[in-house]
Amino acid sequence: MHEFQWEGNKRYNDFSGYFRSKFNGRVQKISIDAGFTCPNRDGLRGTGGCSYCNNLTFSPAYCNLEKSVTTQLNEGIAFFTRKYNSMKFLAYFQSYSNTYAPLENLKLLYEEALLHPDVLGLVIATRPDCLTVEILDYLQELADKYYIMLEFGIESHLNSSLDWMNRGHSFEESVWALEETARRNIHNCAHLILGLPGETETDWLNQAKVISQLPVENLKLHQLQIHKGTRMYQEYRQNPESFQMFTVDGYLDLMVSYLELLNPEIVVERFVSEAPDELLVAPRWGLKNFEFTAKLEKLLEERDTWQGRLFNAGDFS
């Protein structure tokens, strides 16, 4: 089919297949709430947080900042081991910006997680502006012994969109963070939202080209969603015509075109986000993540195309 043969002969570089191959078995991330905040919440770079953010949309029930890291790990591991006999685990510091604290505080939290006998490493969700050279050097030391991934909320390659979302950082800071992690052999993941107001299909396809030129290892994509309890929800209620919400078919078409331009070496962790039904306002597709992915895989097959088919290593447009 093409020069890249990924796990399971899929037409894109699939995250679950990549992880099974890397760890020789099933690996599950266990989410941890360690009580962090963000610099666009506490006043350092702004207040109110990102306009789209409601942490309840992605925090599982066993996450509770009143519980220790070890307790949260034990509860998460117990939940998954009831379903699967043999698994390995990564501690996933997920809620808010999990490098936004003094290094001595981070060491206590990270090293408590790594002391757990069933934990192979850390996945740390954070912002690209919440890193120091000191923190990066420490994570590089950990990466010599454990699997360490920094998951960056990049959201858009356009600074105008980042300003509109109240992100409080620039795309240039995202580029710096990706380059610094790659230089230290720390794994990274870029998180991006497609469908932001003011952006166009041309912008999203250019984004695929821009991201493909950066040292991105893993990629999380998702469609713009409106969640209750967010500033964006209020803006949507006041001016719904400024939000062009994707249909399933429209987003499927975009994902095919995006994948065709994407560097085939980038591992795609997800294409869509799935929020709790009671919090989701729009778009209401009624699809689980795996159902959307199955539709996308079928469409790639029908069109006989694949990730990277149109990738150009010298394309910076």
Backbone torsions as a table, in degrees:
resi	resn	phi	psi	omega
1	MET	NA	-44.6	-179.9
2	HIS	-163.1	174.5	-175.0
3	GLU	-72.8	-19.7	177.4
4	PHE	-96.6	126.3	175.8
5	GLN	-116.8	104.8	-176.6
6	TRP	-91.2	169.9	-179.0
7	GLU	-53.9	130.0	178.9
8	GLY	73.8	11.7	-179.0
9	ASN	54.7	34.5	175.8
10	LYS	-73.2	163.8	-177.7
11	ARG	-93.4	13.0	173.2
12	TYR	-148.5	164.1	-176.3
13	ASN	-82.7	94.6	-168.7
14	ASP	-81.8	132.0	-175.8
15	PHE	-65.2	-45.9	-176.9
16	SER	-64.2	-39.7	176.6
17	GLY	-65.7	-40.3	177.5
18	TYR	-61.0	-45.0	-178.4
19	PHE	-68.1	-41.6	178.4
20	ARG	-59.3	-41.0	179.6
21	SER	-68.7	-42.0	-176.4
22	LYS	-66.0	-41.7	-174.9
23	PHE	-104.3	2.4	178.3
24	ASN	56.5	45.2	179.5
25	GLY	159.9	-177.8	-177.4
26	ARG	-79.4	132.8	178.7
27	VAL	-123.4	135.1	-179.2
28	GLN	-124.1	135.8	173.7
29	LYS	-84.6	133.1	177.1
30	ILE	-106.6	114.5	-175.7
31	SER	-72.0	139.9	179.5
32	ILE	-130.0	134.1	170.4
33	ASP	-104.3	110.2	-176.6
34	ALA	-104.7	14.4	172.6
35	GLY	80.5	23.6	-179.8
36	PHE	-77.9	167.8	170.5
37	THR	-128.8	-161.6	-179.1
38	CYS	-136.8	152.1	-179.2
39	PRO	-70.3	-13.3	173.7
40	ASN	-97.6	13.7	172.4
41	ARG	-113.8	-37.7	-172.2
42	ASP	-93.0	1.8	175.8
43	GLY	102.0	-11.3	-179.8
44	LEU	-63.7	-44.0	178.0
45	ARG	-122.3	-0.4	-179.7
46	GLY	159.7	-177.7	176.9
47	THR	-133.7	159.4	177.0
48	GLY	91.4	-16.8	-179.4
49	GLY	73.6	-175.3	179.3
50	CYS	-68.4	144.3	-173.2
51	SER	-65.2	-22.8	-177.2
52	TYR	-94.8	-5.1	-162.7
53	CYS	-88.0	123.7	164.7
54	ASN	-136.8	104.3	-173.1
55	ASN	-60.3	-19.6	179.2
56	LEU	-65.6	-16.1	-178.5
57	THR	-74.4	-15.8	-178.5
58	PHE	-136.1	4.6	179.6
59	SER	-94.8	118.2	178.9
60	PRO	-69.1	166.1	-172.1
61	ALA	-63.1	-30.4	-176.8
62	TYR	-77.3	-7.7	176.0
63	CYS	-78.7	126.7	-179.3
64	ASN	-159.8	116.6	-174.3
65	LEU	-66.1	-9.8	175.6
66	GLU	-81.8	-10.2	178.8
67	LYS	-99.0	148.4	179.0
68	SER	-68.5	163.5	176.2
69	VAL	-57.5	-44.7	-178.8
70	THR	-62.7	-42.8	179.3
71	THR	-62.6	-44.2	178.9
72	GLN	-63.3	-40.5	177.3
73	LEU	-62.6	-46.6	-178.8
74	ASN	-60.1	-43.2	-179.3
75	GLU	-68.0	-41.1	177.9
76	GLY	-65.4	-43.8	179.7
77	ILE	-64.4	-40.7	178.1
78	ALA	-61.4	-38.2	179.3
79	PHE	-61.9	-45.6	-174.7
80	PHE	-80.6	-31.0	-179.7
81	THR	-71.7	-16.7	172.6
82	ARG	-69.3	-26.1	-176.6
83	LYS	-95.4	-30.4	-175.7
84	TYR	-132.8	139.9	-175.6
85	ASN	-73.2	-44.7	-173.4
86	SER	-127.7	115.5	-179.4
87	MET	-143.4	159.3	169.8
88	LYS	-118.6	159.2	-170.2
89	PHE	-133.6	148.2	171.1
90	LEU	-119.8	135.3	175.9
91	ALA	-78.3	121.4	-174.0
92	TYR	-108.9	98.9	174.4
93	PHE	-77.1	102.3	-161.8
94	GLN	-108.3	-45.3	-168.9
95	SER	-78.0	128.2	178.0
96	TYR	63.7	-149.0	-170.5
97	SER	-105.1	103.6	-165.9
98	ASN	-89.7	15.7	165.9
99	THR	-119.7	10.1	-174.1
100	TYR	-91.7	72.5	-179.4
101	ALA	-169.0	162.3	175.0
102	PRO	-59.4	147.8	-175.8
103	LEU	-56.4	-38.9	-178.3
104	GLU	-63.8	-32.7	175.9
105	ASN	-69.6	-42.6	179.9
106	LEU	-62.5	-41.2	-179.9
107	LYS	-58.3	-43.8	-178.9
108	LEU	-61.0	-43.9	-177.8
109	LEU	-70.4	-49.9	-176.7
110	TYR	-64.0	-43.2	-175.2
111	GLU	-73.4	-28.0	171.8
112	GLU	-62.4	-43.1	179.1
113	ALA	-64.4	-42.3	-176.9
114	LEU	-71.5	-18.0	175.5
115	LEU	-73.6	-17.6	-179.3
116	HIS	-66.3	129.8	-173.7
117	PRO	-64.1	-20.1	-178.1
118	ASP	-98.9	3.5	-175.8
119	VAL	-100.5	126.7	-178.7
120	LEU	-94.9	-16.8	-176.7
121	GLY	175.4	-167.5	-174.3
122	LEU	-127.3	142.3	164.7
123	VAL	-118.2	122.2	-170.4
124	ILE	-120.1	109.3	177.6
125	ALA	-81.5	131.6	-178.0
126	THR	-159.6	-177.7	176.0
127	ARG	-102.5	152.0	-179.4
128	PRO	-66.8	-18.2	179.5
129	ASP	-94.8	6.1	-178.6
130	CYS	-108.2	41.0	178.9
131	LEU	-131.5	145.4	170.6
132	THR	-121.4	163.2	176.1
133	VAL	-60.3	-36.8	178.9
134	GLU	-61.7	-45.1	178.5
135	ILE	-65.6	-43.2	179.0
136	LEU	-61.5	-41.4	179.1
137	ASP	-64.2	-38.6	176.9
138	TYR	-64.1	-45.0	179.5
139	LEU	-64.7	-32.4	175.7
140	GLN	-63.2	-38.9	176.4
141	GLU	-63.1	-42.8	177.8
142	LEU	-64.5	-37.3	-176.7
143	ALA	-66.4	-17.4	175.2
144	ASP	-71.4	-19.1	-175.7
145	LYS	-117.8	-27.0	-172.9
146	TYR	-132.3	166.7	170.8
147	TYR	-79.2	118.6	-179.6
148	ILE	-125.4	122.4	176.4
149	MET	-125.5	134.2	170.1
150	LEU	-101.7	124.4	-179.5
151	GLU	-105.1	112.9	-172.9
152	PHE	-98.8	128.8	168.9
153	GLY	-78.2	97.7	-179.4
154	ILE	-96.8	-42.1	169.5
155	GLU	70.6	-44.8	178.2
156	SER	-155.6	155.3	174.1
157	HIS	-92.6	0.3	-178.1
158	LEU	-105.6	121.7	-179.3
159	ASN	-63.7	-28.6	177.8
160	SER	-63.2	-38.2	177.7
161	SER	-71.5	-39.0	178.3
162	LEU	-62.4	-39.4	176.7
163	ASP	-64.1	-44.6	-178.7
164	TRP	-61.5	-35.8	-179.6
165	MET	-80.1	-6.2	-175.6
166	ASN	64.7	38.6	179.6
167	ARG	-68.4	-39.2	179.1
168	GLY	83.6	8.8	173.9
169	HIS	-142.0	166.8	-177.9
170	SER	-104.7	166.3	175.0
171	PHE	-67.4	-30.7	177.6
172	GLU	-60.8	-35.3	176.0
173	GLU	-68.0	-33.3	175.7
174	SER	-64.8	-42.9	178.4
175	VAL	-60.7	-44.6	178.3
176	TRP	-58.2	-45.9	-177.4
177	ALA	-63.9	-42.5	178.8
178	LEU	-64.2	-42.4	-179.1
179	GLU	-67.7	-38.7	-179.1
180	GLU	-69.3	-37.8	177.4
181	THR	-68.6	-43.4	-179.6
182	ALA	-61.7	-39.6	-179.1
183	ARG	-64.1	-27.7	-178.8
184	ARG	-98.6	6.9	-178.3
185	ASN	61.3	30.9	170.3
186	ILE	-92.3	128.9	179.5
187	HIS	-64.3	150.0	178.1
188	ASN	-137.3	160.9	175.4
189	CYS	-140.4	135.8	177.4
190	ALA	-106.2	130.2	179.3
191	HIS	-107.3	126.2	-176.0
192	LEU	-134.6	142.4	177.9
193	ILE	-106.5	132.0	177.2
194	LEU	-109.5	133.6	178.4
195	GLY	111.2	13.4	-178.8
196	LEU	-65.6	142.4	179.4
197	PRO	-55.9	138.2	-179.6
198	GLY	90.2	-16.9	177.4
199	GLU	-91.8	156.0	-177.0
200	THR	-123.3	171.3	176.8
201	GLU	-60.0	-36.9	176.3
202	THR	-59.9	-41.9	177.9
203	ASP	-61.1	-43.8	-176.1
204	TRP	-68.8	-36.4	178.0
205	LEU	-73.7	-34.0	172.4
206	ASN	-64.3	-34.9	177.4
207	GLN	-59.4	-42.2	178.0
208	ALA	-58.5	-39.8	178.6
209	LYS	-67.8	-42.8	-178.6
210	VAL	-64.8	-48.0	-179.6
211	ILE	-61.5	-34.6	-178.4
212	SER	-66.9	-19.7	179.3
213	GLN	-91.0	-5.1	-178.0
214	LEU	-101.1	160.5	-179.1
215	PRO	-78.2	55.6	177.4
216	VAL	-83.3	128.7	179.6
217	GLU	-95.4	-46.6	-179.1
218	ASN	-126.6	152.5	-175.7
219	LEU	-135.5	131.3	171.7
220	LYS	-114.2	119.2	176.1
221	LEU	-110.8	148.6	164.5
222	HIS	-156.4	154.9	178.7
223	GLN	-69.9	147.0	174.3
224	LEU	-59.7	130.8	175.2
225	GLN	-126.2	148.2	175.1
226	ILE	-102.9	121.3	-179.1
227	HIS	-113.7	143.6	173.8
228	LYS	-60.9	151.7	176.6
229	GLY	80.1	15.2	179.3
230	THR	-120.5	159.8	175.4
231	ARG	-64.6	-34.9	-179.9
232	MET	-63.9	-33.5	177.0
233	TYR	-61.2	-42.3	177.8
234	GLN	-64.1	-40.2	178.7
235	GLU	-66.7	-37.2	178.8
236	TYR	-65.4	-41.6	179.1
237	ARG	-65.0	-36.0	-177.2
238	GLN	-79.6	-31.6	-173.7
239	ASN	-145.6	65.1	-174.1
240	PRO	-63.0	-26.5	-177.2
241	GLU	-68.6	-16.8	178.4
242	SER	-81.2	-7.2	179.1
243	PHE	-108.5	114.2	177.8
244	GLN	-97.8	90.0	-175.3
245	MET	-74.9	138.9	-179.2
246	PHE	-69.5	142.5	160.2
247	THR	-84.0	166.2	177.9
248	VAL	-60.2	-48.0	-177.8
249	ASP	-65.0	-38.4	178.8
250	GLY	-64.5	-40.1	180.0
251	TYR	-73.1	-34.4	175.0
252	LEU	-60.3	-45.8	178.3
253	ASP	-59.5	-43.9	179.6
254	LEU	-62.8	-42.7	-177.9
255	MET	-63.2	-37.3	177.3
256	VAL	-62.3	-48.8	-179.0
257	SER	-65.0	-38.7	179.3
258	TYR	-63.9	-46.7	-179.6
259	LEU	-62.6	-38.4	-179.0
260	GLU	-59.1	-33.0	-178.1
261	LEU	-89.8	-12.1	-171.8
262	LEU	-80.6	137.4	174.7
263	ASN	-48.8	122.7	-175.5
264	PRO	-66.7	-13.4	179.1
265	GLU	-83.8	-13.6	177.9
266	ILE	-74.6	130.0	179.3
267	VAL	-86.4	126.1	-177.8
268	VAL	-95.6	115.3	-177.3
269	GLU	-83.5	-37.3	177.2
270	ARG	-160.6	161.2	179.9
271	PHE	-111.6	-25.9	-174.3
272	VAL	-136.3	161.2	174.6
273	SER	-109.8	144.7	-178.9
274	GLU	-124.5	104.7	-178.1
275	ALA	-93.1	155.3	175.2
276	PRO	-56.4	139.2	-174.2
277	ASP	-57.4	-36.1	-176.5
278	GLU	-72.4	-14.4	179.2
279	LEU	-103.5	-19.3	-174.0
280	LEU	-81.1	128.3	177.3
281	VAL	-101.0	-50.0	-178.1
282	ALA	-161.8	152.3	-10.4
283	PRO	-78.7	144.8	-178.7
284	ARG	-101.8	90.0	-175.4
285	TRP	-83.0	-28.6	-175.7
286	GLY	72.0	27.6	-179.5
287	LEU	-118.8	139.8	169.0
288	LYS	-79.3	160.4	179.7
289	ASN	-54.8	-45.2	-175.8
290	PHE	-67.4	-28.7	178.5
291	GLU	-70.5	-40.5	175.9
292	PHE	-63.6	-44.6	-178.4
293	THR	-61.0	-38.9	177.8
294	ALA	-63.0	-40.0	177.1
295	LYS	-63.6	-41.0	-179.9
296	LEU	-66.0	-43.4	179.5
297	GLU	-62.1	-39.0	177.6
298	LYS	-64.8	-41.1	-179.5
299	LEU	-67.0	-40.1	176.1
300	LEU	-59.9	-40.8	178.8
301	GLU	-65.7	-45.6	-178.5
302	GLU	-61.6	-37.6	-177.6
303	ARG	-91.4	1.7	-179.9
304	ASP	48.3	54.3	179.6
305	THR	-134.5	175.2	-172.4
306	TRP	-163.9	166.4	178.2
307	GLN	-60.2	126.1	176.6
308	GLY	89.1	2.8	-177.9
309	ARG	-58.7	-34.3	-179.6
310	LEU	-110.9	14.0	-178.6
311	PHE	-66.5	134.1	176.7
312	ASN	-126.4	112.6	-174.9
313	ALA	-61.8	-17.2	-179.5
314	GLY	-105.0	11.5	-174.6
315	ASP	-91.6	108.9	179.5
316	PHE	-111.0	15.0	-176.8
317	SER	-72.7	NA	NA
